[in-house]
Amino acid sequence: MHEPIAYFEHGADMGIIGRGARIEEAFENAAMAVFAMMTRLDRVKLRESAAIEFEEADAELALVTWINLLLGQARSRALIFGRFQLRRDGASPKVGDRRSGPPEEVGTFPSGGTEACGARWSGTADGEPWRDGLERGTEVKGATLTGLAVTQHDGIWEARCVVDV
């Protein structure tokens, strides 16, 4: 059994991993990994929602876009999110591994990687304003292209990248 979220070390930053049976679930779990760095998600009350919509043909760039839009909404509205839902409309992504080495050693991007999928993504994030009682953990500034990969192996999607902390 694969854990839905995981982390990997990357210098002064942190790598996040989200896994799921669907690409959307892997992205949702990647978002959970990011926000779980900031506070305990089981203590976040689901009082407010933020809608997230974007178009991105490349599945890997969609992951970075998703996380950065979530962080932007959270920061601009002084919210912490604890639940995420995402839907993708459009062609299924063709997925390969564009990394030339392990996740921490991203190099060139050989052909045969993730290709355009012509997708429109829409989702929601539920949470609440920061309050006393929510312990603040590590602030996440944004998702980066470092260590970026969206892959599928044995029916499990994995979405990973390094986040700037």
Secondary structure, 3 states (H helix, E strand, C coil): CCCCEEEEEECCEEEEEEEECCHHHHHHHHHHHHHHCCCCHHHCCCCEEEEEEEECCCHHHHHHHHHHHHHHHHHHHCEEEEEEEEEEECCCCECCCCCCCCCCCCCCCCCCCCECCCCEEEEEEEEEECCCCCCCCCCCCEECCCCCEEEEECCEEEEEEEEEC
